[in-house]
Amino acid sequence: MNGFHMSTTQRWTTKERYYVLHVQTNLFGEWELLKAWGGRGSRLGQHRAVLADDRTDALRLLAEEACRREKRGYRRVG
């Protein structure tokens, strides 16, 4: 790895909930999709990292999850 860090982030919201998707490399140089979600205005929430084979796979996972968010009534923000 050459020290160059490239990331992609998407934010989704409903009236009461939020969902954030972030493609990144972890400390071991592996590509992953980080998901974070919770209630808007709440300090509570959860997160999960899903390992991907490579950057292309991570972006595919992001696109699939974004499609699910849209189907569940979330709106993309920003």
PDB file of N, CA, C and O in Angstrom:
ATOM      1  N   MET A   1       0.838  -1.182   0.000  1.00  0.00           N
ATOM      2  CA  MET A   1       0.000   0.000   0.000  1.00  0.00           C
ATOM      3  C   MET A   1       0.882   1.243   0.000  1.00  0.00           C
ATOM      4  O   MET A   1       1.910   1.271   0.675  1.00  0.00           O
ATOM      5  N   ASN A   2       0.499   2.249  -0.733  1.00  0.00           N
ATOM      6  CA  ASN A   2       1.346   3.423  -0.896  1.00  0.00           C
ATOM      7  C   ASN A   2       1.016   4.571   0.054  1.00  0.00           C
ATOM      8  O   ASN A   2       1.543   5.669  -0.126  1.00  0.00           O
ATOM      9  N   GLY A   3       0.176   4.362   1.045  1.00  0.00           N
ATOM     10  CA  GLY A   3      -0.186   5.408   1.981  1.00  0.00           C
ATOM     11  C   GLY A   3      -1.341   6.275   1.517  1.00  0.00           C
ATOM     12  O   GLY A   3      -1.824   7.114   2.278  1.00  0.00           O
ATOM     13  N   PHE A   4      -1.795   6.090   0.281  1.00  0.00           N
ATOM     14  CA  PHE A   4      -2.924   6.856  -0.245  1.00  0.00           C
ATOM     15  C   PHE A   4      -4.215   6.198   0.214  1.00  0.00           C
ATOM     16  O   PHE A   4      -4.440   5.018  -0.052  1.00  0.00           O
ATOM     17  N   HIS A   5      -5.058   6.949   0.899  1.00  0.00           N
ATOM     18  CA  HIS A   5      -6.309   6.403   1.438  1.00  0.00           C
ATOM     19  C   HIS A   5      -7.480   7.001   0.666  1.00  0.00           C
ATOM     20  O   HIS A   5      -7.644   8.220   0.608  1.00  0.00           O
ATOM     21  N   MET A   6      -8.274   6.144   0.087  1.00  0.00           N
ATOM     22  CA  MET A   6      -9.419   6.582  -0.697  1.00  0.00           C
ATOM     23  C   MET A   6     -10.689   6.059  -0.036  1.00  0.00           C
ATOM     24  O   MET A   6     -10.747   4.883   0.325  1.00  0.00           O
ATOM     25  N   SER A   7     -11.699   6.894   0.129  1.00  0.00           N
ATOM     26  CA  SER A   7     -12.917   6.433   0.781  1.00  0.00           C
ATOM     27  C   SER A   7     -14.151   6.983   0.088  1.00  0.00           C
ATOM     28  O   SER A   7     -14.092   7.980  -0.632  1.00  0.00           O
ATOM     29  N   THR A   8     -15.254   6.318   0.320  1.00  0.00           N
ATOM     30  CA  THR A   8     -16.551   6.724  -0.201  1.00  0.00           C
ATOM     31  C   THR A   8     -17.555   6.627   0.933  1.00  0.00           C
ATOM     32  O   THR A   8     -17.623   5.604   1.614  1.00  0.00           O
ATOM     33  N   THR A   9     -18.333   7.674   1.144  1.00  0.00           N
ATOM     34  CA  THR A   9     -19.332   7.698   2.217  1.00  0.00           C
ATOM     35  C   THR A   9     -20.683   8.109   1.654  1.00  0.00           C
ATOM     36  O   THR A   9     -20.772   9.022   0.833  1.00  0.00           O
ATOM     37  N   GLN A  10     -21.737   7.427   2.103  1.00  0.00           N
ATOM     38  CA  GLN A  10     -23.108   7.805   1.765  1.00  0.00           C
ATOM     39  C   GLN A  10     -23.909   7.854   3.061  1.00  0.00           C
ATOM     40  O   GLN A  10     -23.757   6.997   3.932  1.00  0.00           O
ATOM     41  N   ARG A  11     -24.761   8.864   3.175  1.00  0.00           N
ATOM     42  CA  ARG A  11     -25.623   9.020   4.354  1.00  0.00           C
ATOM     43  C   ARG A  11     -27.077   8.902   3.919  1.00  0.00           C
ATOM     44  O   ARG A  11     -27.479   9.427   2.881  1.00  0.00           O
ATOM     45  N   TRP A  12     -27.855   8.201   4.735  1.00  0.00           N
ATOM     46  CA  TRP A  12     -29.270   7.978   4.460  1.00  0.00           C
ATOM     47  C   TRP A  12     -30.064   8.298   5.721  1.00  0.00           C
ATOM     48  O   TRP A  12     -29.603   8.026   6.829  1.00  0.00           O
ATOM     49  N   THR A  13     -31.259   8.877   5.560  1.00  0.00           N
ATOM     50  CA  THR A  13     -32.089   9.181   6.718  1.00  0.00           C
ATOM     51  C   THR A  13     -33.572   8.936   6.426  1.00  0.00           C
ATOM     52  O   THR A  13     -34.019   8.945   5.280  1.00  0.00           O
ATOM     53  N   THR A  14     -34.296   8.721   7.494  1.00  0.00           N
ATOM     54  CA  THR A  14     -35.750   8.793   7.492  1.00  0.00           C
ATOM     55  C   THR A  14     -36.094   9.856   8.529  1.00  0.00           C
ATOM     56  O   THR A  14     -35.209  10.547   9.035  1.00  0.00           O
ATOM     57  N   LYS A  15     -37.350   9.983   8.834  1.00  0.00           N
ATOM     58  CA  LYS A  15     -37.757  10.972   9.824  1.00  0.00           C
ATOM     59  C   LYS A  15     -37.144  10.687  11.204  1.00  0.00           C
ATOM     60  O   LYS A  15     -36.828  11.612  11.952  1.00  0.00           O
ATOM     61  N   GLU A  16     -36.981   9.405  11.529  1.00  0.00           N
ATOM     62  CA  GLU A  16     -36.497   9.045  12.862  1.00  0.00           C
ATOM     63  C   GLU A  16     -35.165   8.306  12.893  1.00  0.00           C
ATOM     64  O   GLU A  16     -34.583   8.153  13.967  1.00  0.00           O
ATOM     65  N   ARG A  17     -34.665   7.842  11.751  1.00  0.00           N
ATOM     66  CA  ARG A  17     -33.475   6.992  11.742  1.00  0.00           C
ATOM     67  C   ARG A  17     -32.410   7.506  10.774  1.00  0.00           C
ATOM     68  O   ARG A  17     -32.698   8.291   9.870  1.00  0.00           O
ATOM     69  N   TYR A  18     -31.190   7.053  10.980  1.00  0.00           N
ATOM     70  CA  TYR A  18     -30.097   7.359  10.050  1.00  0.00           C
ATOM     71  C   TYR A  18     -29.330   6.085   9.728  1.00  0.00           C
ATOM     72  O   TYR A  18     -29.390   5.107  10.474  1.00  0.00           O
ATOM     73  N   TYR A  19     -28.613   6.106   8.617  1.00  0.00           N
ATOM     74  CA  TYR A  19     -27.802   4.978   8.173  1.00  0.00           C
ATOM     75  C   TYR A  19     -26.620   5.560   7.410  1.00  0.00           C
ATOM     76  O   TYR A  19     -26.818   6.369   6.504  1.00  0.00           O
ATOM     77  N   VAL A  20     -25.412   5.174   7.748  1.00  0.00           N
ATOM     78  CA  VAL A  20     -24.213   5.668   7.080  1.00  0.00           C
ATOM     79  C   VAL A  20     -23.441   4.477   6.524  1.00  0.00           C
ATOM     80  O   VAL A  20     -23.235   3.484   7.221  1.00  0.00           O
ATOM     81  N   LEU A  21     -23.020   4.579   5.275  1.00  0.00           N
ATOM     82  CA  LEU A  21     -22.218   3.555   4.617  1.00  0.00           C
ATOM     83  C   LEU A  21     -20.877   4.175   4.250  1.00  0.00           C
ATOM     84  O   LEU A  21     -20.827   5.277   3.703  1.00  0.00           O
ATOM     85  N   HIS A  22     -19.790   3.466   4.550  1.00  0.00           N
ATOM     86  CA  HIS A  22     -18.458   4.015   4.302  1.00  0.00           C
ATOM     87  C   HIS A  22     -17.536   2.918   3.796  1.00  0.00           C
ATOM     88  O   HIS A  22     -17.321   1.917   4.480  1.00  0.00           O
ATOM     89  N   VAL A  23     -16.992   3.103   2.601  1.00  0.00           N
ATOM     90  CA  VAL A  23     -16.015   2.168   2.036  1.00  0.00           C
ATOM     91  C   VAL A  23     -14.630   2.666   2.443  1.00  0.00           C
ATOM     92  O   VAL A  23     -14.293   3.833   2.245  1.00  0.00           O
ATOM     93  N   GLN A  24     -13.838   1.764   3.011  1.00  0.00           N
ATOM     94  CA  GLN A  24     -12.523   2.165   3.499  1.00  0.00           C
ATOM     95  C   GLN A  24     -11.587   0.967   3.562  1.00  0.00           C
ATOM     96  O   GLN A  24     -12.010  -0.177   3.392  1.00  0.00           O
ATOM     97  N   THR A  25     -10.325   1.239   3.805  1.00  0.00           N
ATOM     98  CA  THR A  25      -9.383   0.169   4.110  1.00  0.00           C
ATOM     99  C   THR A  25      -9.188   0.161   5.618  1.00  0.00           C
ATOM    100  O   THR A  25      -9.180   1.214   6.256  1.00  0.00           O
ATOM    101  N   ASN A  26      -9.033  -1.022   6.181  1.00  0.00           N
ATOM    102  CA  ASN A  26      -8.799  -1.117   7.618  1.00  0.00           C
ATOM    103  C   ASN A  26      -7.296  -1.069   7.908  1.00  0.00           C
ATOM    104  O   ASN A  26      -6.498  -0.851   6.997  1.00  0.00           O
ATOM    105  N   LEU A  27      -6.915  -1.267   9.147  1.00  0.00           N
ATOM    106  CA  LEU A  27      -5.509  -1.191   9.546  1.00  0.00           C
ATOM    107  C   LEU A  27      -4.641  -2.250   8.879  1.00  0.00           C
ATOM    108  O   LEU A  27      -3.420  -2.100   8.820  1.00  0.00           O
ATOM    109  N   PHE A  28      -5.244  -3.305   8.382  1.00  0.00           N
ATOM    110  CA  PHE A  28      -4.506  -4.386   7.746  1.00  0.00           C
ATOM    111  C   PHE A  28      -4.474  -4.254   6.221  1.00  0.00           C
ATOM    112  O   PHE A  28      -3.974  -5.139   5.527  1.00  0.00           O
ATOM    113  N   GLY A  29      -5.013  -3.140   5.702  1.00  0.00           N
ATOM    114  CA  GLY A  29      -5.018  -2.894   4.268  1.00  0.00           C
ATOM    115  C   GLY A  29      -6.128  -3.614   3.524  1.00  0.00           C
ATOM    116  O   GLY A  29      -6.136  -3.637   2.293  1.00  0.00           O
ATOM    117  N   GLU A  30      -7.067  -4.204   4.259  1.00  0.00           N
ATOM    118  CA  GLU A  30      -8.193  -4.912   3.639  1.00  0.00           C
ATOM    119  C   GLU A  30      -9.329  -3.922   3.391  1.00  0.00           C
ATOM    120  O   GLU A  30      -9.552  -3.007   4.184  1.00  0.00           O
ATOM    121  N   TRP A  31     -10.042  -4.114   2.288  1.00  0.00           N
ATOM    122  CA  TRP A  31     -11.190  -3.264   1.977  1.00  0.00           C
ATOM    123  C   TRP A  31     -12.398  -3.738   2.764  1.00  0.00           C
ATOM    124  O   TRP A  31     -12.604  -4.939   2.942  1.00  0.00           O
ATOM    125  N   GLU A  32     -13.198  -2.782   3.238  1.00  0.00           N
ATOM    126  CA  GLU A  32     -14.398  -3.118   3.994  1.00  0.00           C
ATOM    127  C   GLU A  32     -15.477  -2.069   3.789  1.00  0.00           C
ATOM    128  O   GLU A  32     -15.208  -0.927   3.418  1.00  0.00           O
ATOM    129  N   LEU A  33     -16.705  -2.494   4.044  1.00  0.00           N
ATOM    130  CA  LEU A  33     -17.844  -1.590   4.060  1.00  0.00           C
ATOM    131  C   LEU A  33     -18.244  -1.441   5.518  1.00  0.00           C
ATOM    132  O   LEU A  33     -18.633  -2.412   6.166  1.00  0.00           O
ATOM    133  N   LEU A  34     -18.148  -0.228   6.028  1.00  0.00           N
ATOM    134  CA  LEU A  34     -18.540   0.061   7.398  1.00  0.00           C
ATOM    135  C   LEU A  34     -19.964   0.593   7.373  1.00  0.00           C
ATOM    136  O   LEU A  34     -20.264   1.549   6.657  1.00  0.00           O
ATOM    137  N   LYS A  35     -20.842  -0.027   8.157  1.00  0.00           N
ATOM    138  CA  LYS A  35     -22.239   0.399   8.250  1.00  0.00           C
ATOM    139  C   LYS A  35     -22.476   0.914   9.671  1.00  0.00           C
ATOM    140  O   LYS A  35     -22.061   0.282  10.643  1.00  0.00           O
ATOM    141  N   ALA A  36     -23.137   2.052   9.787  1.00  0.00           N
ATOM    142  CA  ALA A  36     -23.504   2.591  11.097  1.00  0.00           C
ATOM    143  C   ALA A  36     -24.953   3.053  11.015  1.00  0.00           C
ATOM    144  O   ALA A  36     -25.366   3.626  10.007  1.00  0.00           O
ATOM    145  N   TRP A  37     -25.735   2.804  12.080  1.00  0.00           N
ATOM    146  CA  TRP A  37     -27.146   3.168  12.055  1.00  0.00           C
ATOM    147  C   TRP A  37     -27.642   3.433  13.463  1.00  0.00           C
ATOM    148  O   TRP A  37     -27.033   3.017  14.449  1.00  0.00           O
ATOM    149  N   GLY A  38     -28.755   4.130  13.532  1.00  0.00           N
ATOM    150  CA  GLY A  38     -29.354   4.421  14.830  1.00  0.00           C
ATOM    151  C   GLY A  38     -30.508   5.391  14.687  1.00  0.00           C
ATOM    152  O   GLY A  38     -30.969   5.678  13.582  1.00  0.00           O
ATOM    153  N   GLY A  39     -30.967   5.893  15.827  1.00  0.00           N
ATOM    154  CA  GLY A  39     -32.063   6.847  15.850  1.00  0.00           C
ATOM    155  C   GLY A  39     -31.537   8.268  15.776  1.00  0.00           C
ATOM    156  O   GLY A  39     -30.531   8.592  16.407  1.00  0.00           O
ATOM    157  N   ARG A  40     -32.198   9.107  15.023  1.00  0.00           N
ATOM    158  CA  ARG A  40     -31.801  10.509  14.930  1.00  0.00           C
ATOM    159  C   ARG A  40     -32.060  11.179  16.270  1.00  0.00           C
ATOM    160  O   ARG A  40     -33.124  11.000  16.862  1.00  0.00           O
ATOM    161  N   GLY A  41     -31.100  11.941  16.742  1.00  0.00           N
ATOM    162  CA  GLY A  41     -31.232  12.618  18.024  1.00  0.00           C
ATOM    163  C   GLY A  41     -30.948  11.715  19.210  1.00  0.00           C
ATOM    164  O   GLY A  41     -31.146  12.117  20.356  1.00  0.00           O
ATOM    165  N   SER A  42     -30.490  10.509  18.952  1.00  0.00           N
ATOM    166  CA  SER A  42     -30.181   9.558  20.015  1.00  0.00           C
ATOM    167  C   SER A  42     -28.684   9.297  20.047  1.00  0.00           C
ATOM    168  O   SER A  42     -28.025   9.341  19.009  1.00  0.00           O
ATOM    169  N   ARG A  43     -28.151   9.030  21.204  1.00  0.00           N
ATOM    170  CA  ARG A  43     -26.742   8.696  21.323  1.00  0.00           C
ATOM    171  C   ARG A  43     -26.507   7.203  21.105  1.00  0.00           C
ATOM    172  O   ARG A  43     -25.364   6.748  21.062  1.00  0.00           O
ATOM    173  N   LEU A  44     -27.581   6.456  20.971  1.00  0.00           N
ATOM    174  CA  LEU A  44     -27.477   5.022  20.784  1.00  0.00           C
ATOM    175  C   LEU A  44     -27.413   4.696  19.288  1.00  0.00           C
ATOM    176  O   LEU A  44     -27.994   5.404  18.466  1.00  0.00           O
ATOM    177  N   GLY A  45     -26.732   3.665  18.962  1.00  0.00           N
ATOM    178  CA  GLY A  45     -26.620   3.223  17.577  1.00  0.00           C
ATOM    179  C   GLY A  45     -25.725   1.999  17.516  1.00  0.00           C
ATOM    180  O   GLY A  45     -25.191   1.555  18.533  1.00  0.00           O
ATOM    181  N   GLN A  46     -25.568   1.470  16.343  1.00  0.00           N
ATOM    182  CA  GLN A  46     -24.728   0.300  16.162  1.00  0.00           C
ATOM    183  C   GLN A  46     -23.902   0.472  14.901  1.00  0.00           C
ATOM    184  O   GLN A  46     -24.176   1.345  14.078  1.00  0.00           O
ATOM    185  N   HIS A  47     -22.890  -0.370  14.760  1.00  0.00           N
ATOM    186  CA  HIS A  47     -22.094  -0.372  13.549  1.00  0.00           C
ATOM    187  C   HIS A  47     -21.601  -1.790  13.275  1.00  0.00           C
ATOM    188  O   HIS A  47     -21.574  -2.649  14.157  1.00  0.00           O
ATOM    189  N   ARG A  48     -21.218  -1.995  12.036  1.00  0.00           N
ATOM    190  CA  ARG A  48     -20.735  -3.302  11.610  1.00  0.00           C
ATOM    191  C   ARG A  48     -19.805  -3.105  10.417  1.00  0.00           C
ATOM    192  O   ARG A  48     -20.086  -2.297   9.532  1.00  0.00           O
ATOM    193  N   ALA A  49     -18.711  -3.836  10.395  1.00  0.00           N
ATOM    194  CA  ALA A  49     -17.786  -3.802   9.261  1.00  0.00           C
ATOM    195  C   ALA A  49     -17.916  -5.122   8.507  1.00  0.00           C
ATOM    196  O   ALA A  49     -17.897  -6.198   9.103  1.00  0.00           O
ATOM    197  N   VAL A  50     -18.049  -5.018   7.179  1.00  0.00           N
ATOM    198  CA  VAL A  50     -18.156  -6.195   6.313  1.00  0.00           C
ATOM    199  C   VAL A  50     -16.931  -6.209   5.406  1.00  0.00           C
ATOM    200  O   VAL A  50     -16.728  -5.281   4.623  1.00  0.00           O
ATOM    201  N   LEU A  51     -16.117  -7.251   5.506  1.00  0.00           N
ATOM    202  CA  LEU A  51     -14.913  -7.350   4.683  1.00  0.00           C
ATOM    203  C   LEU A  51     -15.276  -7.615   3.226  1.00  0.00           C
ATOM    204  O   LEU A  51     -16.241  -8.318   2.924  1.00  0.00           O
ATOM    205  N   ALA A  52     -14.482  -7.038   2.337  1.00  0.00           N
ATOM    206  CA  ALA A  52     -14.668  -7.215   0.892  1.00  0.00           C
ATOM    207  C   ALA A  52     -13.373  -7.776   0.306  1.00  0.00           C
ATOM    208  O   ALA A  52     -12.302  -7.649   0.899  1.00  0.00           O
ATOM    209  N   ASP A  53     -13.488  -8.393  -0.860  1.00  0.00           N
ATOM    210  CA  ASP A  53     -12.317  -8.957  -1.523  1.00  0.00           C
ATOM    211  C   ASP A  53     -11.365  -7.877  -2.038  1.00  0.00           C
ATOM    212  O   ASP A  53     -10.145  -8.034  -1.989  1.00  0.00           O
ATOM    213  N   ASP A  54     -11.939  -6.782  -2.531  1.00  0.00           N
ATOM    214  CA  ASP A  54     -11.154  -5.674  -3.071  1.00  0.00           C
ATOM    215  C   ASP A  54     -12.048  -4.435  -3.114  1.00  0.00           C
ATOM    216  O   ASP A  54     -13.197  -4.483  -2.675  1.00  0.00           O
ATOM    217  N   ARG A  55     -11.524  -3.325  -3.642  1.00  0.00           N
ATOM    218  CA  ARG A  55     -12.296  -2.084  -3.676  1.00  0.00           C
ATOM    219  C   ARG A  55     -13.566  -2.226  -4.510  1.00  0.00           C
ATOM    220  O   ARG A  55     -14.620  -1.711  -4.136  1.00  0.00           O
ATOM    221  N   THR A  56     -13.465  -2.921  -5.637  1.00  0.00           N
ATOM    222  CA  THR A  56     -14.627  -3.126  -6.505  1.00  0.00           C
ATOM    223  C   THR A  56     -15.719  -3.881  -5.766  1.00  0.00           C
ATOM    224  O   THR A  56     -16.896  -3.536  -5.876  1.00  0.00           O
ATOM    225  N   ASP A  57     -15.344  -4.896  -5.023  1.00  0.00           N
ATOM    226  CA  ASP A  57     -16.309  -5.668  -4.245  1.00  0.00           C
ATOM    227  C   ASP A  57     -16.939  -4.801  -3.146  1.00  0.00           C
ATOM    228  O   ASP A  57     -18.139  -4.893  -2.889  1.00  0.00           O
ATOM    229  N   ALA A  58     -16.129  -3.968  -2.508  1.00  0.00           N
ATOM    230  CA  ALA A  58     -16.653  -3.073  -1.465  1.00  0.00           C
ATOM    231  C   ALA A  58     -17.666  -2.094  -2.047  1.00  0.00           C
ATOM    232  O   ALA A  58     -18.691  -1.813  -1.426  1.00  0.00           O
ATOM    233  N   LEU A  59     -17.379  -1.576  -3.238  1.00  0.00           N
ATOM    234  CA  LEU A  59     -18.320  -0.654  -3.893  1.00  0.00           C
ATOM    235  C   LEU A  59     -19.592  -1.374  -4.320  1.00  0.00           C
ATOM    236  O   LEU A  59     -20.670  -0.779  -4.303  1.00  0.00           O
ATOM    237  N   ARG A  60     -19.485  -2.644  -4.702  1.00  0.00           N
ATOM    238  CA  ARG A  60     -20.665  -3.443  -5.032  1.00  0.00           C
ATOM    239  C   ARG A  60     -21.528  -3.633  -3.784  1.00  0.00           C
ATOM    240  O   ARG A  60     -22.751  -3.505  -3.846  1.00  0.00           O
ATOM    241  N   LEU A  61     -20.888  -3.938  -2.650  1.00  0.00           N
ATOM    242  CA  LEU A  61     -21.625  -4.085  -1.389  1.00  0.00           C
ATOM    243  C   LEU A  61     -22.322  -2.775  -1.015  1.00  0.00           C
ATOM    244  O   LEU A  61     -23.459  -2.785  -0.543  1.00  0.00           O
ATOM    245  N   LEU A  62     -21.638  -1.651  -1.228  1.00  0.00           N
ATOM    246  CA  LEU A  62     -22.224  -0.343  -0.943  1.00  0.00           C
ATOM    247  C   LEU A  62     -23.457  -0.107  -1.813  1.00  0.00           C
ATOM    248  O   LEU A  62     -24.481   0.363  -1.318  1.00  0.00           O
ATOM    249  N   ALA A  63     -23.368  -0.428  -3.100  1.00  0.00           N
ATOM    250  CA  ALA A  63     -24.500  -0.230  -4.017  1.00  0.00           C
ATOM    251  C   ALA A  63     -25.685  -1.105  -3.620  1.00  0.00           C
ATOM    252  O   ALA A  63     -26.830  -0.656  -3.665  1.00  0.00           O
ATOM    253  N   GLU A  64     -25.417  -2.356  -3.231  1.00  0.00           N
ATOM    254  CA  GLU A  64     -26.499  -3.253  -2.804  1.00  0.00           C
ATOM    255  C   GLU A  64     -27.180  -2.729  -1.547  1.00  0.00           C
ATOM    256  O   GLU A  64     -28.406  -2.741  -1.444  1.00  0.00           O
ATOM    257  N   GLU A  65     -26.376  -2.269  -0.591  1.00  0.00           N
ATOM    258  CA  GLU A  65     -26.943  -1.751   0.661  1.00  0.00           C
ATOM    259  C   GLU A  65     -27.704  -0.453   0.408  1.00  0.00           C
ATOM    260  O   GLU A  65     -28.749  -0.224   1.016  1.00  0.00           O
ATOM    261  N   ALA A  66     -27.199   0.393  -0.473  1.00  0.00           N
ATOM    262  CA  ALA A  66     -27.893   1.635  -0.809  1.00  0.00           C
ATOM    263  C   ALA A  66     -29.257   1.348  -1.422  1.00  0.00           C
ATOM    264  O   ALA A  66     -30.226   2.051  -1.137  1.00  0.00           O
ATOM    265  N   CYS A  67     -29.339   0.323  -2.261  1.00  0.00           N
ATOM    266  CA  CYS A  67     -30.603  -0.091  -2.862  1.00  0.00           C
ATOM    267  C   CYS A  67     -31.585  -0.540  -1.773  1.00  0.00           C
ATOM    268  O   CYS A  67     -32.770  -0.209  -1.825  1.00  0.00           O
ATOM    269  N   ARG A  68     -31.088  -1.294  -0.790  1.00  0.00           N
ATOM    270  CA  ARG A  68     -31.938  -1.742   0.334  1.00  0.00           C
ATOM    271  C   ARG A  68     -32.451  -0.564   1.142  1.00  0.00           C
ATOM    272  O   ARG A  68     -33.618  -0.538   1.533  1.00  0.00           O
ATOM    273  N   ARG A  69     -31.589   0.412   1.393  1.00  0.00           N
ATOM    274  CA  ARG A  69     -31.998   1.601   2.162  1.00  0.00           C
ATOM    275  C   ARG A  69     -33.136   2.316   1.437  1.00  0.00           C
ATOM    276  O   ARG A  69     -34.126   2.711   2.053  1.00  0.00           O
ATOM    277  N   GLU A  70     -32.984   2.477   0.122  1.00  0.00           N
ATOM    278  CA  GLU A  70     -34.003   3.168  -0.671  1.00  0.00           C
ATOM    279  C   GLU A  70     -35.337   2.424  -0.616  1.00  0.00           C
ATOM    280  O   GLU A  70     -36.391   3.042  -0.465  1.00  0.00           O
ATOM    281  N   LYS A  71     -35.291   1.114  -0.736  1.00  0.00           N
ATOM    282  CA  LYS A  71     -36.510   0.320  -0.685  1.00  0.00           C
ATOM    283  C   LYS A  71     -37.203   0.401   0.668  1.00  0.00           C
ATOM    284  O   LYS A  71     -38.418   0.220   0.760  1.00  0.00           O
ATOM    285  N   ARG A  72     -36.431   0.672   1.719  1.00  0.00           N
ATOM    286  CA  ARG A  72     -36.992   0.754   3.072  1.00  0.00           C
ATOM    287  C   ARG A  72     -37.385   2.174   3.460  1.00  0.00           C
ATOM    288  O   ARG A  72     -37.676   2.448   4.624  1.00  0.00           O
ATOM    289  N   GLY A  73     -37.392   3.082   2.473  1.00  0.00           N
ATOM    290  CA  GLY A  73     -37.896   4.429   2.728  1.00  0.00           C
ATOM    291  C   GLY A  73     -36.859   5.449   3.158  1.00  0.00           C
ATOM    292  O   GLY A  73     -37.224   6.567   3.521  1.00  0.00           O
ATOM    293  N   TYR A  74     -35.592   5.108   3.132  1.00  0.00           N
ATOM    294  CA  TYR A  74     -34.552   6.063   3.473  1.00  0.00           C
ATOM    295  C   TYR A  74     -34.294   6.979   2.278  1.00  0.00           C
ATOM    296  O   TYR A  74     -34.482   6.591   1.125  1.00  0.00           O
ATOM    297  N   ARG A  75     -33.860   8.203   2.580  1.00  0.00           N
ATOM    298  CA  ARG A  75     -33.472   9.183   1.559  1.00  0.00           C
ATOM    299  C   ARG A  75     -31.986   9.462   1.680  1.00  0.00           C
ATOM    300  O   ARG A  75     -31.456   9.619   2.780  1.00  0.00           O
ATOM    301  N   ARG A  76     -31.325   9.522   0.545  1.00  0.00           N
ATOM    302  CA  ARG A  76     -29.898   9.832   0.561  1.00  0.00           C
ATOM    303  C   ARG A  76     -29.711  11.313   0.865  1.00  0.00           C
ATOM    304  O   ARG A  76     -30.411  12.161   0.311  1.00  0.00           O
ATOM    305  N   VAL A  77     -28.774  11.616   1.737  1.00  0.00           N
ATOM    306  CA  VAL A  77     -28.486  12.991   2.155  1.00  0.00           C
ATOM    307  C   VAL A  77     -27.078  13.344   1.711  1.00  0.00           C
ATOM    308  O   VAL A  77     -26.157  12.542   1.868  1.00  0.00           O
ATOM    309  N   GLY A  78     -26.905  14.525   1.162  1.00  0.00           N
ATOM    310  CA  GLY A  78     -25.587  15.025   0.805  1.00  0.00           C
ATOM    311  C   GLY A  78     -24.933  14.432  -0.351  1.00  0.00           C
ATOM    312  O   GLY A  78     -23.817  14.821  -0.695  1.00  0.00           O
TER     313      GLY A  78
END
